[in-house]
Structures are given as structure tokens and as C-alpha cells.
Amino acid sequence: MTRTLLSWPGGRRLKWLVLAAWIGLLIVLQPLAGKLGDVESNDAAAWLPGNAESTEVLELSEKFQPADTSPTVIVYDRPSGITAADEAKARADATHFADGTGVVGEPYGPVRSDDGKALRTVVNVHLGKDGWEGLNAAAKDMRAIARPSAPDGLGVHVTGPTGYAADSAESFSSADFKLTLVTLLIVVTILVVTYRSPLLWLLPMISAGMSLVISQAIVYLLAKNAGLTVNAQTAMILTVLVLGAATDYALLLVARYREELRRHEDRHEAMAVALRRAGPAIVASAATVAVSMLVLLLAALNSTKGLGPVCAVGVLVGLLSMMTLLPALLVIFGRWVFWPARPKHGTEPDVTRGLWSRIARLVSGRPRAVWVTTSLLLGAVATLAVTLNADGLQQKDGFKTKPESVVGEEILTRHFPAGSGEPMVVIAKGASADQVHAALETVPGVIEVAPPQVKDGLAYVEATLGAGADSPAAMSAVTAARETLARLDGAQARVGGSSAVVHDMREASSRDRGLIIPVILAVVFCILALLLRALVAPLLLIASVVLSFFTALGLAALFFNHVFDFAGADSAFPLWVFVFLVALGVDYNIFLVTRIKEESDRLGTRQGALKGLTSTGGVITAAGLVLAGTFAALATLPLVFIAELGFTVAVGVLLDTMIVRSVLVTALTLDVGRWMWWPHRLARREDPSEDPAVSGMPDSIDSEASTTASR
């Protein structure tokens, strides 16, 4: 039944119905796709788990200050010393700030530094419905007020949470268009080189582009109506994942379709056979990715939890497009779309001299030596993963350049306590206000405690830290404060504020890694076991992908520490890389191993492994290049976390396609032999006696492998 359904999209009449359905979907949903940015939640507090202590403090703080407020720190500095005119200027600015966009309450300051070389004013801004775009507008207003009339030699900088949010918004403002353009250029270039056709690449790109638009519309509806957390980072990852994964599926389908066009004169019949043979592997691969992504729903951190459904939607829509729209387009346009290398009925390509034939000969000679050596080399690189600092990035280290907010923070920390403007916030029982105040003064890292505010039976206390809000010292101060206040009987004190938010996010990331990684491995194993009806092959495939993951982390650590000079990686970085590399790495192994299993049923495991490698080598490598290229496009963005993620996933995908899948998995299959399929019936079938030379293999392999191999 499933195979019959898979063959329908390329039918003589149904192809037109499929095309009309997709055009209708595009017309209806395209306006919604453009609204995705309207539902993004880019403030850190929105990503917190609902049960985090800092989340509770945010909710209770509404009794004392408007909800969703962000501190803005305006720093004035003069190396020779602040003058009376400078102070007068800062006081006048504070008066004007009070009337600015989204400002709530009265500005605090200006406060003169102890060394007399700087002034500091703190202004609270309400996020409102515009989120960080509203903060960007507020920051621009403050710059417009403070800078034009600044006396000569007086520096003015907007920093603090609002300043960082404004600079992040600026980074993302043009990044979406740039990322999409770069990704499209990469995909188009690889498709043109792979197909060697000036026309064929258009059909996968049209299908992938429609997939992206419809995915964005669905994600918008989920964010607006189902409470899905979406941020700018997630939206960008959706772009590269849909374009990359959908194009991968297109490459695999077109390769099999081209093969069948050589065997069937009728293109509709050729497409039906191609869908029946390649479709199950493509569907299983997409399902593996989608299910792995949905496991992220178990995450405590909302930003990670939201990533799962977003990516699953993108992969499934991409799958649907490539299994329906692309087949319809291919049969509508006919064989001429492959021009100038049109596949002719009754011909077979010669791949015995190609790259993948040579690799097959190399691997088949001494398979055990090959997989042991390869594993040891990859394992040696993987040991470098222990040098990766993934304890979290400070805000100042999150940009590849040095925007104004970073410059302002550097000046602020030279002249004021580093925690100025981002206080630790404590909410407790009103009757315990004095006890809480006294206890906070004893906490290491706290340098000043403001008088308590008591309202509606609750006490609100702010404490200034001597370290930056997201520094290791601030994290230690949060832990110490919670331990100290927990000893106050009946106070029910809870610690929040910027430092506590960062602390709780890092704790949630650690918890998510410990829970989600084992679950994903178990899910992927079950899917592979069901698909292959075997137990040994899934275990070996998962082991190979995990090795690839740690090797990619090792290479990332090497480049981050010694080439790019990054300060570290976000605490969520290892989990995100794991999800993408394991899901996508198994993806390529599914394409290879299902073909090996198909050929093994006819030829035996040894010849099946070699035939599977030569048949899929070129097209899977091209698919890997596409996906690696799309993720590498993320490295062009100005934010360190996104650049690190793009670089590492790209490296990991290349490792999977070039080494792990083509060399390691093939060598393992040759060495393990028919027991690879245990307990499937293939494990009980002995291979026929055969010459180990690859030249003895059947020559009927897909032309896509020949096209790529000949390069």
C-alpha cells in the first residue's frame, strides 16, 4: 500500500493535481510566512523553563516594577576626568530619557565613578509587544538624545541588557536575507556542478523554496496559537535545514529517477519505480530526523524545546515537497530537463574507473585494517573535545565583532562595579525583609544591597554584584545567595535578576543534555532496527555517528581555541550539535545501508556492500556537500553561537559523508559480513564464493554516482 501511494505523484493525471495543490498552498500560506518575525521571542527570560527560580522572581517582581522591563546603562567617560559641563549634560539627558520610547519609571543617575572619569545613568525600558525590536528603538532614541550635544572628548555608550539586545537586533536585521541568499547560492552551485545541467537544478530549488515558505507559515501559526517558542536563531536554522535537507532528498530521488529512465522508456513508469525504490529510505531518513528533533520537547529550556518542532516541521514539509511536488515537476518537464546529459533508455554508465570504484577496491582489500585505522584516527581527534569550553558565553563574547554594547561594558567595568545596572533581585516574605537584607550583605561577590521594598506581603531587594552579570563570579554569587537565603526560616526567599537567569539557563542546558542525548540514541536505534529488521547494523551505525560527533567537537575545539580565538561555546551548543549530527549522520547511513541491504538480497553481503557504495557514493557525497554548505552559511553571521554551530555541523556532515559513511561503515560491513543483518534472514545466507576484486561486481549502478565520480 505504501509503495503504491509513493508512486502516485508522478502519475499521468495526478501530476497536475499535485502541482495545483502546492501552488494553492503557496498562495494561501505565503503571507503568513512573512509574519514569522512578529512572533519571535528573543529575550533570554522567554527561553527559561517555567519552574526556574528566576522565572518565579520575574513573575513576582511585577508587583514592584512593570513586567518585561530591561535595564539600559548609559556610560559617559572622559579619560582626563569628568567636567562640570559633562555632569550637566548627563543630568539634562536623564530628563529627556524619561520621555523616551518605552521608558518606565525615573532614570537613576547620573552617578559619578570613584575615579572621577565616568558617569553612569540607568534607565528601565519596557519590552512591550515589539520585544527586542522595541529595545532597539529605545536604544536609538537614547543615542540620539545623548550624542549630538556631547562636549568634545566625552564618550557616550549605550550598554546593559538593552544595549546588547539592540546590537543583537541590528545583527539579525539584515542577516535573514543575507543567510538565505548565501544558502541559495551554495545550493545552486553544488546542484549545477552535480547535474552538469543549466536547467535541472531549477526543479529542486523551486521545490525547496516552496518548502521553506510553507514551513515558515506553519511555524508562525504554531508560535501564534500553540505557544511555541521561536527566536531569531531558530528561524535561521529553519532556513538552512529546510533548504539543505530538502535538496538532499531531491538529489537522492533524481539519482534514482535517472537510473530508472535508462531502464524504462516511459518517464511516468520510471518515476513510479524510482519512488517505490528510493522512497522508503528517504521517508525513513526524514522520519528519523523529525522524531529526533521532537525529542527536544523533553527539554527544560524553552529555546531548545522550541527548536524541536520547528525543525521537525521543516524536515517533514521538505520531505512532502520532494516526494510529491518534485516528482510531478520532473515528469511534467520530461527527459529534456537533464540536457545536455539526457539519460537514454537502454544504456548503462561505466563506473568501474570512477572514484567510488577505487575507494571500494581500497576498502575491500583489508576491511578490518581500514575500519580499525579509521576509528583510531577519528578517536584521536575526538579526544580534543575535552578541551572545548562549553560552560557558556558571556554577552561580550557573543559577537564576532565589537559592537557599542561591548565597548560600553568594558568602559563601565573600568570605572564602576561590573554588576552595575543589572542587580541581583530577591523576592521574599515581607516580614523577613530585614533578615534578607542583612543576609545578602554577607554573600561573597555582593558589594551593595539596596533598602528593601515591601508590598502586598512581599519584600523586594536589589543587590549589586562586583562581577559582570554573566561572569563565572556572578554565577557563584547566585549559588551562594540561594544557599545563604535558604537558611532563613520562613523567608521563602527566591533569587532572580540577570545573573540568576543566565545561571538557570545553564543549569537547564546541563539537565537537557543528560536527558535528551540518551533518549535520541534510543529512538534512532529503534527506527533503524525497524527499518533494517536487524540489531547489529543499527548498533554499528549509531556507534559510527557518535564517533563522528565527538570528532567534530574535537575539530571544533581545535579551531575555536587556536584559529578563531573564540572565548568558548554556549552551554546549549553540545546538545544542538549532537541533535543535528546524529540525526543527519544516521540520515546518510540510512541511504547507504538500505541500498546495501537491497543489493545484498541479490548479490550477498560482500558484493552488496561494494555495489551499495559505488551506487550511492557520488549522490550521497553531493548531498553531504549541500547540507554542509548550507550550515556553513551560518558561519557568515556576526554572532558567535550561530557561527560555531554552523561550522561544527558542516564539519561533522563532511566527516560523515566523506569518511564515516564511505570508508568506516563500508569496511565494517565487509568485515562483519552477513552477521551485519542479524537476526534478519540475510544473516543466515552465506555469501557465494567470489573474487574480492571489485571489477567482478555487476555494472548496473546509478548514473549519478558516475557523474560525480568522474569529476
Residue pairs with C-beta under 8 A, 6 or more apart in sequence:
2 280
3 276
3 279
3 280
6 275
6 276
6 279
6 280
6 283
6 323
7 271
7 272
7 273
7 275
7 276
8 14
9 15
9 18
9 271
9 275
9 323
9 324
9 325
9 327
9 328
10 267
10 268
10 271
10 272
10 275
10 327
10 328
10 330
10 331
11 268
11 272
12 268
14 328
15 327
15 328
15 331
15 332
16 328
16 332
18 324
18 325
18 327
18 328
19 325
19 328
19 329
19 332
22 210
22 321
22 324
22 325
25 210
25 214
26 210
26 213
26 214
29 213
29 214
29 217
29 218
30 213
30 217
32 216
32 217
32 220
32 221
33 212
33 213
33 214
33 216
33 217
33 220
35 220
36 216
36 217
36 219
36 220
36 223
36 230
36 235
37 176
37 232
37 235
38 220
39 220
39 223
39 224
39 230
40 131
40 223
40 230
40 231
40 232
40 235
41 47
41 131
41 229
41 230
41 231
42 131
42 132
42 165
42 168
42 169
42 231
42 232
43 68
43 70
43 127
43 131
43 132
43 165
44 501
44 502
44 505
45 54
45 55
45 58
45 68
45 501
46 229
46 231
46 302
47 229
47 231
47 301
47 302
47 303
47 505
48 54
48 55
48 301
48 302
48 501
48 504
48 505
48 508
49 55
49 300
49 301
49 302
49 504
49 508
51 300
52 300
52 504
52 508
53 482
53 494
53 495
53 496
53 500
53 504
54 495
54 496
54 497
54 500
54 501
54 503
54 504
55 496
55 504
56 427
56 494
56 496
57 425
57 426
57 427
57 494
57 495
57 496
57 497
57 500
58 67
58 496
59 67
60 427
60 458
60 494
61 67
61 425
61 427
61 460
61 496
63 455
63 456
63 458
63 460
64 453
64 455
64 460
65 104
65 105
65 124
66 104
66 105
66 124
66 126
68 126
68 127
68 128
69 104
69 124
69 125
69 126
69 127
70 124
70 125
70 126
70 127
70 135
70 160
70 161
70 162
70 165
71 122
71 123
71 124
71 125
71 160
71 161
71 162
71 421
71 422
71 498
72 122
72 123
72 124
72 125
72 138
72 139
72 142
72 158
72 160
72 161
72 162
72 163
72 421
73 120
73 121
73 122
73 158
73 159
73 160
73 162
73 163
73 408
73 412
73 420
73 421
74 90
74 93
74 97
74 120
74 121
74 122
74 123
74 142
74 146
74 156
74 157
74 158
74 159
75 118
75 119
75 120
75 155
75 156
75 157
75 159
75 408
75 411
75 412
75 415
76 82
76 86
76 89
76 90
76 110
76 118
76 119
76 120
76 121
76 146
76 150
76 154
76 155
76 156
77 117
77 118
77 119
77 154
77 155
77 157
77 411
77 415
78 86
78 117
78 118
78 153
78 154
78 155
79 117
80 117
80 153
81 116
81 117
82 112
82 113
82 116
82 117
82 118
82 119
83 151
85 151
86 119
86 151
86 154
87 110
87 112
87 119
89 149
89 150
89 151
89 154
90 109
90 110
90 119
90 121
91 110
93 110
93 121
93 145
93 146
94 107
94 109
94 110
94 121
94 123
96 145
97 103
97 107
97 121
97 123
97 142
97 145
98 106
98 107
98 123
100 123
100 125
100 138
100 141
100 142
100 145
101 125
101 134
101 137
101 138
101 141
102 125
102 126
102 127
102 128
102 134
102 135
102 137
102 138
103 123
103 124
103 125
103 126
103 138
104 124
104 125
104 126
105 124
107 121
107 122
107 123
108 121
108 122
108 123
109 119
109 120
109 121
109 122
110 119
110 120
110 121
111 119
111 120
111 121
111 416
112 118
112 119
113 119
113 120
113 415
113 416
114 415
115 415
117 415
118 411
118 412
118 414
118 415
118 416
120 412
120 415
120 416
120 420
120 421
122 160
122 420
122 421
123 142
123 162
125 134
125 135
125 138
125 162
126 134
127 134
127 135
128 134
130 137
132 165
132 166
132 168
132 169
133 169
135 161
135 162
135 165
135 166
135 169
136 165
136 166
136 169
136 170
138 162
138 166
139 158
139 162
139 163
139 165
139 166
140 166
142 158
143 156
143 158
146 156
146 158
147 156
150 156
155 411
157 163
157 404
157 405
157 407
157 408
157 411
158 166
158 404
158 405
158 408
159 404
159 405
159 406
159 407
159 408
159 409
159 412
159 421
160 405
160 408
160 409
160 421
160 422
161 422
161 498
163 404
163 405
163 408
163 409
164 395
164 405
166 405
167 399
167 403
167 404
167 405
167 406
168 232
168 639
170 403
171 399
171 403
171 637
171 638
171 639
172 232
172 236
175 232
175 236
175 637
175 638
176 232
176 235
176 236
176 239
178 636
178 637
179 236
179 239
179 240
179 633
179 634
179 636
179 637
180 239
182 633
182 636
183 239
183 240
183 243
183 244
183 629
183 630
183 633
184 205
184 243
186 626
186 629
186 630
186 632
186 633
187 205
187 208
187 243
187 244
187 247
187 626
187 629
187 630
188 201
188 205
190 622
190 625
190 626
190 629
191 200
191 201
191 204
191 205
191 247
191 251
191 626
192 198
192 201
193 711
194 251
194 622
194 704
194 707
194 708
195 201
195 254
195 338
195 341
195 707
196 340
196 341
196 707
197 337
197 338
197 339
197 340
197 341
198 339
199 337
199 339
200 254
200 337
200 338
203 250
203 326
203 329
203 330
203 333
203 337
204 246
204 247
204 250
204 251
204 254
204 322
204 326
205 247
206 329
207 246
207 250
207 321
207 322
207 325
207 326
207 329
208 242
208 243
208 246
208 247
208 250
208 318
208 321
208 322
209 243
210 321
210 325
211 242
211 246
211 314
211 317
211 318
211 320
211 321
211 322
212 238
212 239
212 242
212 243
212 246
212 314
214 317
214 321
215 238
215 242
215 313
215 314
215 317
215 318
216 235
216 238
218 313
218 317
219 228
219 230
219 235
219 238
219 309
219 310
219 313
219 314
222 228
222 309
222 313
223 229
223 230
228 306
228 309
228 310
229 302
229 303
229 305
229 306
230 306
230 310
231 303
231 306
233 303
233 639
233 641
233 642
234 303
234 306
234 307
234 310
235 310
236 634
236 637
236 642
237 307
237 310
237 311
237 634
237 645
238 310
238 311
238 314
240 630
240 631
240 633
240 634
240 646
241 311
241 314
241 315
241 630
242 314
242 315
242 317
242 318
243 630
244 626
244 627
244 629
244 630
244 631
245 286
245 289
245 314
245 315
245 318
245 584
245 587
245 627
246 318
246 319
246 321
246 322
247 623
247 626
247 627
247 630
248 587
248 623
248 626
248 627
249 282
249 285
249 286
249 318
249 319
249 322
249 323
250 322
250 326
251 619
251 622
251 623
251 626
251 704
252 278
252 281
252 282
252 591
252 619
252 620
252 623
253 274
253 275
253 278
253 279
253 282
253 322
253 323
253 326
253 327
254 326
254 330
254 704
255 278
255 618
255 619
255 702
255 703
255 704
255 705
256 274
256 277
256 278
256 702
257 270
257 271
257 274
257 327
257 330
258 338
258 343
258 702
258 703
258 704
259 274
259 343
259 701
259 702
259 703
259 704
260 269
260 270
260 271
260 273
260 274
260 277
261 267
261 270
261 335
261 343
261 345
262 343
262 344
262 345
262 346
262 347
262 348
262 703
263 270
263 273
263 345
264 270
264 273
264 345
265 345
267 330
267 331
267 334
267 335
268 331
271 327
271 330
271 331
274 327
275 323
275 327
277 598
279 323
280 594
281 590
281 591
281 594
281 595
282 319
282 322
282 323
282 591
283 319
283 323
284 527
284 531
284 590
284 594
285 586
285 587
285 590
285 591
286 315
286 316
286 318
286 319
286 587
287 527
288 524
288 527
288 528
288 583
288 586
288 587
288 590
289 311
289 312
289 315
289 583
289 584
289 587
290 311
290 312
290 315
290 316
291 312
291 523
291 527
292 520
292 523
292 524
292 579
292 582
292 583
293 307
293 308
293 309
293 311
293 312
293 315
293 579
293 583
294 308
294 309
294 312
295 308
295 516
295 519
295 520
295 523
295 579
296 304
296 305
296 307
296 308
296 516
296 579
297 305
297 308
297 309
298 305
298 512
298 515
298 516
298 519
299 305
299 308
299 508
299 512
299 515
299 516
300 508
300 511
300 512
301 505
301 508
301 509
301 512
301 572
303 572
304 509
304 512
304 572
304 575
304 576
307 576
307 579
330 337
335 342
335 343
336 342
341 707
343 703
348 699
348 700
349 701
349 702
349 703
349 706
349 707
350 699
350 706
351 357
351 614
351 699
351 701
351 705
351 706
351 709
352 694
352 695
352 699
354 614
354 618
354 705
354 706
354 709
354 710
355 617
355 618
355 708
355 709
355 710
355 711
356 613
356 614
356 617
356 618
356 662
356 705
356 709
357 614
357 694
357 709
359 613
359 617
359 662
359 663
360 610
360 613
360 614
360 666
360 694
360 697
361 693
361 694
362 370
363 370
363 613
363 663
363 666
363 667
363 670
364 606
364 610
364 670
364 692
364 693
364 694
365 692
367 666
367 667
367 668
367 670
367 671
368 667
368 671
370 663
370 664
370 667
371 663
371 664
371 667
371 668
371 671
374 659
374 663
374 664
374 667
375 547
375 664
378 547
378 548
378 551
378 655
378 659
378 660
378 664
379 547
379 551
381 551
381 554
381 555
382 547
382 550
382 551
382 553
382 554
383 554
384 553
384 554
384 555
384 557
384 558
385 550
385 553
385 554
385 556
385 557
386 557
387 557
387 558
387 561
388 553
388 554
388 556
388 557
388 560
388 569
388 574
389 561
389 567
389 568
389 569
390 568
390 569
390 570
390 571
390 573
390 574
391 472
391 506
391 568
391 571
392 470
392 502
392 506
392 509
392 568
392 570
392 571
393 567
393 568
393 569
393 570
393 640
393 641
394 468
394 470
394 471
394 567
395 405
395 406
395 409
395 469
395 470
396 406
396 409
396 410
396 468
397 566
397 567
397 568
397 640
398 639
398 640
398 641
399 406
399 638
399 639
399 640
400 638
400 639
400 640
400 643
401 638
409 468
412 418
412 420
412 421
413 468
417 447
417 448
417 464
417 465
417 466
418 465
418 466
418 467
418 468
418 469
418 471
419 447
419 464
419 465
419 466
419 467
419 468
419 469
419 474
419 499
420 464
422 465
422 469
422 497
422 498
422 499
423 450
423 462
423 463
423 464
423 465
423 497
424 440
424 446
424 462
424 463
424 464
424 465
424 477
424 478
424 481
424 495
424 496
424 497
424 499
424 500
425 460
425 461
425 462
425 463
425 495
425 496
425 497
425 500
426 436
426 440
426 459
426 460
426 461
426 462
426 463
426 481
426 485
426 493
426 494
426 495
426 496
427 458
427 459
427 460
427 493
427 494
427 496
428 436
428 458
428 459
428 461
428 485
428 488
428 491
428 492
428 493
428 494
429 457
429 458
429 459
429 490
429 491
429 492
429 493
430 454
430 455
430 456
430 457
430 458
430 459
431 490
432 459
432 488
432 490
432 491
432 492
432 493
433 452
433 454
433 459
433 461
434 452
435 488
435 491
436 452
436 459
436 461
436 485
436 488
436 491
436 493
437 449
437 451
437 452
437 461
439 484
439 485
439 487
439 488
440 446
440 449
440 461
440 463
440 481
440 484
440 485
441 449
442 484
443 463
443 477
443 480
443 481
443 484
444 476
444 477
444 480
445 465
445 466
445 467
445 473
445 474
445 476
445 477
445 480
446 463
446 464
446 465
446 466
446 477
446 481
447 464
447 465
447 466
448 463
448 464
449 461
449 462
449 463
449 464
450 461
450 462
450 463
450 464
452 459
452 460
452 461
453 459
453 460
453 461
454 460
462 497
463 481
465 473
465 474
465 477
465 499
466 473
467 473
467 474
467 477
468 474
469 497
469 498
469 499
469 502
470 498
470 499
470 502
474 499
474 502
474 503
475 499
475 502
475 503
475 506
477 499
478 495
478 499
478 500
478 503
479 503
481 495
482 495
485 491
485 493
485 495
486 493
505 571
506 571
509 570
509 571
509 572
509 575
510 571
512 572
512 575
513 574
513 575
513 578
516 575
516 579
517 575
517 578
520 578
520 579
520 582
520 583
521 542
521 546
521 582
524 538
524 542
524 582
524 583
524 586
525 538
525 539
525 542
528 537
528 538
528 541
528 542
528 586
528 590
529 535
529 538
531 590
531 594
532 538
532 593
532 594
532 597
532 677
532 680
533 677
533 680
534 676
534 677
534 678
534 679
534 680
534 683
535 678
535 679
536 672
536 675
536 676
536 677
536 678
537 593
537 669
537 676
537 677
540 665
540 668
540 672
540 676
541 586
541 589
541 593
541 665
542 582
542 586
544 585
544 589
544 660
544 661
544 664
544 665
544 668
545 581
545 582
545 585
545 586
545 589
545 656
545 660
546 582
547 660
547 664
548 581
548 585
548 652
548 655
548 656
548 660
549 577
549 578
549 581
549 582
549 585
549 652
551 652
551 655
552 577
552 581
552 648
552 649
552 651
552 652
552 655
553 574
553 577
553 648
555 648
555 651
556 569
556 577
556 644
556 647
556 648
556 651
559 647
560 566
560 568
560 569
560 644
566 640
566 644
567 640
569 641
569 644
570 641
570 644
573 641
573 644
573 645
573 648
576 645
577 645
577 648
577 649
577 652
580 631
580 645
580 649
580 652
581 648
581 649
581 652
581 653
581 656
584 627
584 649
584 653
584 656
585 652
585 653
585 656
585 660
588 620
588 623
588 624
588 656
588 657
588 661
589 656
589 660
589 661
589 665
591 616
591 620
591 623
592 612
592 613
592 616
592 620
592 661
592 665
592 666
593 612
593 665
593 669
595 612
595 615
595 616
596 605
596 608
596 609
596 611
596 612
596 613
596 669
597 608
597 612
597 677
597 682
598 608
598 612
599 607
599 608
599 609
599 611
599 612
599 615
600 607
600 608
600 609
600 612
600 674
600 677
600 682
601 608
601 682
602 608
603 611
603 697
603 698
604 674
604 685
604 686
604 687
604 688
604 690
605 669
605 670
605 673
605 674
605 676
605 677
605 682
605 687
606 670
606 673
606 687
606 690
606 692
607 687
607 690
607 696
607 697
607 698
609 666
609 669
609 670
610 666
610 670
610 694
610 697
611 697
611 698
611 701
612 666
613 662
613 666
614 694
614 697
614 701
614 705
614 709
615 701
615 702
615 705
616 702
616 705
617 662
617 705
617 708
617 709
618 704
618 705
618 706
618 707
618 708
618 709
619 702
619 704
619 705
619 708
620 657
620 661
620 662
621 657
621 658
621 662
621 708
622 704
622 708
623 657
624 653
624 654
624 656
624 657
624 658
625 654
625 657
627 653
628 649
628 650
628 651
628 653
628 654
628 657
629 650
631 645
631 646
631 649
631 650
631 653
632 646
632 647
632 650
633 646
634 642
634 643
634 645
634 646
634 647
635 642
635 643
635 646
635 647
635 650
636 643
637 643
637 646
668 676
669 676
673 687
674 682
674 683
674 684
674 685
674 686
674 687
675 683
676 683
677 683
690 696
